[in-house]
Amino acid sequence: MRPLSRRSLIRTALTGAVGVAAGVAGSREVSDWFGWDRPPVRGGYAAAADDLSAVKHADVAIRYRVDTTQQLVALTFDDGPAPQWTPMVLDALDAANVPATFFMVGENLEKHADLVRGRLARHEIGNHSWSHADLATLDLQEVGRELERTHEAIQRLTGRTPTLMRPPFGHLGGSTVLAAARMGYTITLWSEAMHEIRYKGDPAAQARYIVDAVKPGTIVLAHDEGDDRRLVTVRGLPAMFDGLRRRGFRFVTVSELLASATPSPGPAVASHKPLPG
C-alpha cells in the first residue's frame, strides 16, 4: 500500500471530522469536542436561516451611509438616555436647532424617560436593544425579546414607533438580521465616529476631524451615555455644527437621510440582436 501524502491525510481527517459532526450534530459529544454550544452544522447561534418562519419581508436594508447628491449628514447618539450626558446633548442640539437620531437602550429609557419627555420634537428614536447585549451572540428568540421589549417601551414612553435599529457594538449576526426582518426595521450602522480616546481633552480637534471627514450621506456615531470620555464630544458639538454648516451641510435624521438616497441605476438590458456573422 502506498503511504498517504500529507495532503491526503489532512483531507481524510477533515472529511471524517465533518462526517462525525453531521451525524451527531447537536449532541453533547460534538459540543464538547468542538467547544460549541450549538454546532454551526445545525445553524449556530448567529445563523441567518435557522428559522425562516421569522421572515416577513423580502430583504433587510443595512445602511452604513446613504448615496445622495445632497449635502446632508445624520448625527446619531447611542446608549442613552442617561443623566450625565443626555441633557447636555439635547441642550447643544436645541441651541443650534439640529436634529439627531437617538438609538436608545430600552432599560435606560425605562429608568430615565423624564430626561427626554417633551424634548424629542425634532429628533428620531431608534432601537438599540433592551440591555445593550451583544446580539450577535444570541439566538433568534433572545434577540427578538431584546428588540421587542425596547420597541414597546419606545412606543409607550415616547409615543413613537421606531423603524430603525442599531445592534450594540455594531455586531451583526444572522439572528439579528432575521429579527430585524420580522419587525420591519432598517439596520443602521455608521460611516464616521467620534474618536474620544484619540482626542481626549481636545474637543476642538475632535470637532475638526468630523468636519473634515463628513461627506454627503454620512452617518456619524456618537454617544450620550458612558464615562467622562463623552465630554470631548459634548463640548465639541457647537464647533462641529458650525464647521459643517460652513461647508454647506444640513443636519437631518437618519430616516430623512434615507429618503434622500439617489436612485440606483436599473439593471442593464441585454441586447437580443443577432451576433455578427
HULINGI-V706491 format. One record per backbone hydrogen bond with DSSP energy under -1.0 kcal/mol. NH is the residue of the N-H (numbers start at 1). CO is the residue of the C=O. If there is no record, write none. Layout:
<<NH:CO> <NH:CO>>
//
This chain:
<<9:5> <10:6> <11:7> <12:8> <13:9> <14:10> <15:11> <16:12> <17:13> <18:14> <19:15> <20:16> <21:17> <22:18> <23:19> <24:20> <27:24> <31:27> <32:28> <33:29> <34:30> <35:31> <42:39> <43:40> <47:44> <54:51> <55:52> <63:187> <66:217> <72:70> <73:250> <74:218> <76:220> <77:101> <78:222> <79:103> <86:82> <89:85> <90:86> <91:87> <92:88> <93:89> <94:90> <95:91> <96:92> <98:93> <101:75> <102:124> <103:77> <104:126> <105:80> <106:129> <107:130> <109:105> <110:106> <111:107> <112:108> <115:112> <116:113> <117:113> <119:116> <123:120> <124:100> <126:102> <127:164> <128:104> <135:133> <137:134> <138:135> <143:139> <144:140> <145:141> <146:142> <147:143> <148:144> <149:145> <150:146> <151:147> <152:148> <153:149> <154:150> <155:151> <156:152> <157:153> <158:154> <159:155> <165:186> <166:127> <170:167> <171:168> <174:46> <177:173> <178:174> <179:175> <180:176> <181:177> <182:178> <183:179> <185:180> <186:163> <187:61> <188:165> <189:63> <191:219> <192:219> <194:221> <199:195> <200:197> <202:199> <206:202> <207:203> <208:204> <209:205> <210:206> <211:207> <212:208> <213:209> <214:210> <217:72> <218:215> <220:74> <221:192> <222:76> <224:78> <230:227> <231:228> <232:229> <234:230> <235:231> <236:232> <240:236> <241:237> <242:238> <243:239> <244:240> <245:241> <246:242> <247:243> <248:245> <249:244> <250:71> <252:73> <257:253> <258:254> <259:255> <260:257> <261:258> <262:67>>
//
